[in-house]
C-alpha cells in the first residue's frame, strides 16, 4: 500500500503542510480509479490546525461513496487516513462541507472517479461556490470544463445557489457521463488573444457600486498592456440564487487556438473594490505573458487526465508550479504514466515556458 505524505515531504519540503488538500484529492481519485489501496500520513502536519478539515473530509467520503470503498481515519483533525477502494458505481451522491469549503475542490476529486462508473452519475455538491484558495465556480465552468472536454470528458454543471465565506450555503448539481478511455491532448500553440470578458459581482447587502468599481479598475489595468481588444466585464447584482454576502471578479481571455486563461479575486472586508479588480487583472496579464497554453491554476488540474489518457499528451505552460510537481509525482506513483518537463525558449515571450509531456497509462473503464 503506497504511503504518500512522508514520501512527498522528503521530495518537496513543506509540501505536507502547504498542499495537503491536493495530495488527498489526487491520490484518493487515483486510488479509486486504479483500485489501489493507499495510506496518507502527516496530513497538513505543519498547519496551525493540522489534519483533515471539513472540506477534505467531505471530499474523501464522496470518493469512498463513489467506489464503495472502506475509509479509515475519516474524522476532523485526523492526520492519517487509508482508503481501500471497491467498484466504482453510478448513483446520486451528495457531499456537503457544511462550511464555505469549495464545491470546486469537491468536484476535482470526484470527477475523475465518476468518469469510470458504469453509467451517468449525479453529484450534489454543497459549500462555497466562490471561495478563497480554490477556483471560483465560474472558472470551473468557463475555463476548466472546455479544456478538460478535449480529453473526452463530458459533464454538466447547474449552479443552483451561490455561497460565500463564511456561511457557504452554495449548491451545484453536476452530471458526469462515463468514458471508455480518455484521449491524449496536445496544446502547444497559444496563438493570439482574441477576446477578454468576465463578470464582477456583488451579492447580499453589498452595494452594486462595488461591482462597477471592480470592473472599471480591471479594464483600466488590462488596457495599459492590451490596447487593441474590446474588454467586456459585466457588473452584476446577484439576488435570487445567492446565499449570504460576497463580491468578486473573474476575467477570462481566449486565444485564436482555443486556449483559455483567467484572473480572479474575491472581496474582503476593508479592501477597496478597485484593488480587487486590479488584482484579478494583474493575475490574468501574468498568465498571458508567458505565452503558454494554460494558466497557473489549470496546469495542475490537467495532470490526472494526462496520466489516465491513452497516448501522449503535450501541454505548453509557464513556470511549473509546486502543485503541478506534486500532482505529477503522485500520478507516477499510482499509475504507469511517465512525465517529462522540457524548458523551451520562446521568441514571442521573454519569460521561459515549458512543455509538460506525459505518456499516459491508458486507463480503461472496465464497467462499460
Secondary structure, DSSP 4 states (H G I P E B T S, - for coil): -EEHHHHHHHHSTTHHHHSHHHHHHHHHHHHHHHT--EEE-STTTTSTT-S--HHHHHHHHHHHHHTT-EEES-STT-S-EEEE-------EEEEE-SSS-BHHHHHHHHHHHHTTSSS-EEEEEEEBSS-TTS--HHHIIIIIHHHHGGGT-EEEEEEEEEEBTTTB-EEEEEEEE--SBPBP-EE-----EEEEEEEEEEETTS-THHHHHHHHHHHHHHHTT--SS-EEEEEEEE-TTEES-EEEEEEEEEETTS-EEEEEEE--TT--HHHHHHHHHHHHHHHHHT--SS-TTHHHHTHHHHHHSBSEEEEEESSPPHHHHHHHHHHHHHSS-EEEEEEE--TT-SS-EEEEEEE----B-TT-
